[in-house]
C-alpha cells in the first residue's frame, strides 16, 4: 500500500493519498487545495482515483474536491450533516480572506458504519460530530490507521466555536467512538503530526476524566 500524507493550502490541511499498486487504484482524503500537485502525484504513481473522501466540509478540507473530481471523474463522498457548510462556502472563504472555491453536493454520503475506500483496504466510517455536525473519522482496520479529520489532534481536539460546533458533543464522540479503538491505532489528524490512540488516551489534556 502507498500512504502519502502532506499538508496543503494556507491552513496546511493534511491531505492523504492511499493507493494500491497491485490494483492501480487510489483514494484521496481531504483535497483542500493544491489540486495540481495531488493530481500530478496520482499520475506519477500510475493510480486511478476511485473515491474522494471528505472528513468534514470546512473549506481547508473540501475546497479542492470538485476540481479533483473534474480532473479524475472520481465521486465525492461526505456526511450529509455537513451539507449546510457547503452552502456557506463564500462565508468560509471570507474567514480566511481567500477566493471562494466552487463546491457541489457530494455524489454519495458517508454514513456511520459504511465501508468505503479500496477493496484491498476498506475504511469504516465513524460519525464523530462536534467539530462540525457531519465530521467523520475513517478507520482503516487492516492498516491499524485512523484518519481523524479535525476531531482529534496530537495533544488537542478540534475547535468547536464555528457554526455546527459543539464542545460536549466532540468530547463525547472521542470518548465513545475513538478511545475504544486499540492503543496502537495510528492517528492521522487533519492538521499537524501523527499520533496514536494510546498516546492521546494517556496524555491529551482535553480527555482527562479526573
Ligand atoms: Zn475543520
Boltz pocket constraint, residues with backbone or C-beta under 6 A from the ligand:
constraints:
  - pocket:
      binder: B
      contacts: [[A, 56], [A, 58], [A, 131], [A, 150]]
      max_distance: 6.0
